[in-house]
């Protein structure tokens, strides 16, 4: 089953698992395209859990891709090597972005998870150091636009980079959001060259990764709840 998922051969999976795999692939690569017609027949709590898993892994994988984390333990899973040359799917025009209310960015069936997410969100988005709040808004705004997250873009307001350093942050956020499989040590070095210290690098990664996760949480729940 693991090989079928990693090779994107959904036809080798049982029907329910294949539907979940297609759902996860769409929510990851094209979150704006998630619809109830993807074939996922789940109860509300199960769907909420599935969306949460996909959103969280979009956070974790971006942290790993940007920071260069590698496994330091033996895994039974087959070795996965991303196709670094592949191109991301085209982003839709803003006029076609879905309209979603903010309340879908929670886990009603899992209050403990909602509270943990809320606390992490406040820390990542609202801290003043080692990145200031406008720098965090620049990062989150780019990630939200790459996810076609209309509500979040409107909430953030003007996220235009105010200087060359912030323009470097914006470019970093765009690549990590759109092509995380192509991240390399040089991308972090670019931030260092712009004057950002090591703690700021980790915070930049976290802001971009969390916004990608939050946007997918909103898309997944908002477009599939009946």
C-alpha positions, -999 to +999 in steps of 0.1 A: +000+000+000+028+024+009+044+019-026+011+025-043+007+058-024+042+070-030+040+062-067+006+078-070-009+046-083-043+050-068-057+021-088-038-004-067-055+008-035-089-004-022-117+020-033-119+039+000-081+043+003-079+054-033-105+081-027-086+093+003-054+094-016-070+114-044-084+138-018-050+142-002-033+148-035-058+175-046-059+192-012-021+193-013-014+204-049-046+222-058-065+231-026-088+254-044-101+225-065-113+203-036-149+193-041-174+169-025-173+149-057-138+136-051-154+104-038-146+106-002-176+091+017-168+100+053-188+110+083-183+146+094-158+137+122-138+114+098-137+141+072-125+166+097-098+143+108-087+136+072-085+173+064-065+179+096-040+151+087-034+166+052-031+201+065-006+191+092+015+171+068+016+202+045+031+220+075+056+192+084+068+185+049+075+222+042+095+225+074+115+194+064+120+205+028+131+240+038+153+230+067+169+200+051+158+176+078+167+140+069+157+107+085+182+095+111+165+062+117+156+031+097+122+033+081+101+004+067+088+027+040+103+026+005+128+053-003+110+083-018+128+106-042+108+137-053+108+146-090+127+179-085+123+189-121+085+188-121+066+220-123+038+231-100+002+233-112-008+268-124-024+290-098-060+303-105-068+339-111-079+357-079-114+363-093-120+325-093-107+318-058-133+301-035-151+322-009-148+306+026-157+318+061-130+319+087-147+295+111-137+265+091-101+269+104-109+248+135-116+212+146-150+212+162-149+175+169-115+178+185-114+207+209-080+199+223-065+200+188-083+233+181-068+248+212-033+235+205-036+249+169-048+282+182-019+286+206+007+277+179-010+300+154-007+329+178+029+323+185+039+318+148+019+347+133+018+372+161+053+372+177+075+402+173+109+385+174+130+373+157+109+385+128+086+415+132+049+413+125+051+429+091+077+405+080+055+377+091+026+392+072+047+393+041+055+356+044+019+346+053+004+368+025+025+351-002+016+317+012-021+325+013-020+338-023-002+307-035-031+287-019-058+309-034-070+317+001-091+347-005-103+352+032-068+351+046-054+375+020-081+400+028-076+395+065-039+402+062-044+434+041-014+451+025+015+426+027+037+444+002+074+440+010+087+474+023+124+469+015+149+446-002+151+423+029+114+417+029+114+411-009+139+382-002+114+369+024+086+371-002+106+351-028+114+325-002+078+321+008+067+318-029+091+290-036+084+271-003+047+274-010+047+265-047+077+242-051+087+228-017+104+198-034+130+222-050+141+238-018+179+237-012+205+250+012+210+280-011+175+292-003+184+295+034+217+311+025+199+338+006+181+347+038+213+348+057+229+370+031+200+394+035+209+397+072+185+372+089+199+353+118+194+315+123+164+318+146+147+341+121+152+314+094+132+289+115+105+314+121+102+322+084+099+285+076+072+281+103+051+311+091+051+299+055+044+262+064+016+271+089-002+294+064-001+266+038-015+242+064-042+267+075-053+275+040-057+238+032-076+233+064-101+260+053-103+246+017-107+210+028-134+216+053-152+245+036-156+228+002-165+194+014-189+200+043-225+195+031 
